[in-house]
Amino acid sequence: MEKEFWRAGNMLYPLPVVMVSCKDENDRANIITVAWAGTVCTNPPMVSISMKKERHSYDIIKNSGEFVINLVTEDLIKVTDYCGVKSGRKIDKFKETGLTQAKGKIVSAPLIMESPVNIECKVKQIVPLGSHDMFISEVVSVAIDKSLMDETGKFNLNSSRLAIYSHGEYYGLGNMIGRFGYSVRKKK
């Protein structure tokens, strides 16, 4: 295999694509699509999102100190893309997309009802990094779609047809190819 070397850049793909919802001091909700999102810590549960300062949601989240990460399914990709290319300064994204706001348990930012998982977050630290600032945040509540629970109480998130983002394109998650630890599990 031959390699071609490029200038340094972010090539860590695929990524989760999520819609982040927030609410300003005038009770106006907004949605921003974020691909720079990830897990930071298990205990306490913490996540991060990164965004440019000029984004409309940046100041809303900075001032309110909270937001909701809403996971995205294949069925939500078109509205997810729309929320990533249209500015909340000019339109009401909930109204334009038909997405449904729902009240969270702890934060005032709305959940997106159509999302299979809503992760309520409180900002702990904002880290300036260059083109983007990272919002390191504690997860304070999680809401899940009850239809993803089976009769044994197991949460079947992967049956929701989650979507991912890879180098400017959206994809469905695809088929399961193994489970954690399967490479070392003893055969029966």
C-alpha positions in Angstrom: 0.0 0.0 0.0 1.4 3.4 -0.9 0.6 6.5 1.1 0.2 10.1 0.1 0.9 12.8 2.7 -1.4 15.8 3.1 -1.0 18.8 5.3 -2.1 18.3 8.9 -5.9 18.3 9.3 -8.8 16.6 11.1 -9.3 13.3 9.4 -10.9 11.4 12.4 -14.0 10.1 10.7 -16.7 9.0 10.9 -18.2 11.2 13.6 -21.6 11.3 15.3 -23.8 14.0 13.8 -26.0 15.6 16.4 -28.5 18.4 16.7 -27.7 20.6 19.6 -30.7 22.6 21.0 -30.4 25.6 23.2 -32.6 28.5 24.4 -31.7 32.2 24.9 -32.7 34.6 27.7 -35.8 35.6 25.7 -37.0 32.0 25.6 -36.2 31.6 21.9 -35.0 28.1 21.1 -32.4 27.3 18.4 -30.9 24.2 16.9 -27.4 23.9 15.5 -25.9 20.8 13.8 -22.6 19.7 15.3 -20.2 17.1 14.1 -17.5 18.0 16.6 -19.1 16.2 19.6 -17.7 13.5 21.8 -17.4 11.7 25.1 -15.0 13.2 27.6 -15.5 11.2 30.8 -17.6 8.4 32.2 -17.7 9.4 35.9 -18.9 12.1 36.1 -20.6 11.7 32.7 -19.1 14.5 30.5 -19.3 15.3 26.8 -17.9 18.1 24.6 -19.1 20.0 21.6 -17.0 22.4 19.6 -18.2 25.4 17.6 -17.0 28.6 16.0 -17.6 31.8 18.0 -19.5 33.4 15.1 -22.3 30.7 15.2 -25.6 32.0 16.5 -25.8 29.2 19.1 -22.4 30.0 20.5 -23.4 33.0 22.6 -26.7 31.3 23.6 -24.9 28.4 25.0 -22.1 30.5 26.5 -24.7 32.8 28.3 -27.2 30.1 29.4 -24.5 27.5 30.3 -26.6 24.7 29.0 -27.8 22.8 25.9 -29.1 19.4 24.8 -27.4 17.0 22.5 -30.0 15.2 20.3 -28.9 12.1 18.5 -29.8 11.8 14.9 -31.3 9.0 12.9 -31.4 8.4 9.2 -35.0 9.8 9.2 -33.7 13.1 10.6 -30.8 13.7 8.3 -32.6 16.2 6.0 -33.7 18.4 8.9 -30.3 17.9 10.5 -28.5 19.2 7.4 -31.0 22.1 7.2 -30.2 23.1 10.8 -26.5 23.0 9.9 -26.8 25.3 6.9 -29.4 27.8 8.0 -28.8 30.4 10.7 -31.1 30.7 13.7 -30.5 34.5 13.6 -32.9 34.6 10.6 -35.3 31.7 11.1 -37.0 29.6 13.7 -35.6 26.2 13.0 -38.2 24.4 15.0 -41.0 26.0 13.0 -39.3 25.6 9.7 -38.4 21.9 10.2 -41.5 20.8 12.0 -39.4 19.4 14.8 -41.2 19.2 18.2 -39.8 20.9 21.3 -40.2 18.9 24.5 -39.4 20.0 28.1 -36.3 18.5 29.6 -35.9 17.3 33.2 -33.2 19.7 34.3 -32.1 22.2 31.7 -34.3 24.9 30.1 -33.1 24.1 26.6 -35.6 22.0 24.7 -35.3 18.4 23.8 -36.1 17.4 20.2 -38.9 14.9 20.6 -38.1 13.1 17.3 -34.6 12.3 18.5 -34.1 8.8 20.0 -31.8 10.1 22.8 -31.6 13.6 24.3 -28.6 14.4 26.5 -29.1 17.4 28.8 -25.8 19.2 29.5 -24.5 21.9 31.8 -21.3 23.7 30.6 -18.4 23.3 33.0 -15.6 24.9 30.9 -15.1 26.7 27.6 -11.7 26.0 26.1 -10.6 28.3 23.3 -8.8 26.2 20.7 -8.4 28.2 17.5 -11.1 28.0 14.9 -13.5 26.4 17.4 -14.0 26.6 21.1 -14.8 23.4 23.1 -17.7 23.4 25.6 -16.8 20.7 28.1 -20.1 19.8 29.8 -21.5 17.6 32.4 -24.4 15.3 31.4 -27.2 16.0 33.9 -30.0 14.0 32.5 -30.7 11.6 29.6 -34.1 11.0 27.9 -34.6 8.0 25.7 -37.4 6.9 23.3 -39.4 4.2 25.2 -40.0 2.4 21.9 -36.3 1.4 21.9 -36.7 -0.7 25.0 -37.4 -4.4 24.6 -39.5 -6.6 26.8 -36.4 -7.5 29.0 -35.6 -3.8 29.6 -32.7 -3.7 27.2 -32.1 -0.4 25.4 -31.8 -1.1 21.7 -30.3 2.2 20.5 -28.8 0.7 17.4 -32.2 -0.3 16.1 -33.0 3.4 15.8 -30.9 3.7 12.6 -28.4 6.2 13.9 -26.6 8.4 11.3 -23.0 9.5 11.1 -21.0 12.2 9.3 -17.9 11.4 7.3 -15.9 14.0 5.4 -18.9 16.1 4.2 -21.3 13.2 3.8 -24.0 11.5 5.9 -24.3 7.8 6.3 -26.4 5.2 8.1 -24.5 3.4 10.8 -24.6 0.0 9.0 -24.5 -3.6 10.1 -23.0 -4.8 13.4 -19.7 -6.6 12.8 -18.9 -7.6 16.4 -19.4 -6.8 20.1 -17.0 -5.3 22.5 -14.5 -8.0 23.6 -15.5 -10.5 20.9 -11.8 -10.8 19.7 -10.7 -12.4 22.9 -13.9 -14.3 23.9 -13.5 -18.0 24.3 -15.3 -20.1 21.8 -17.8 -22.6 23.1 
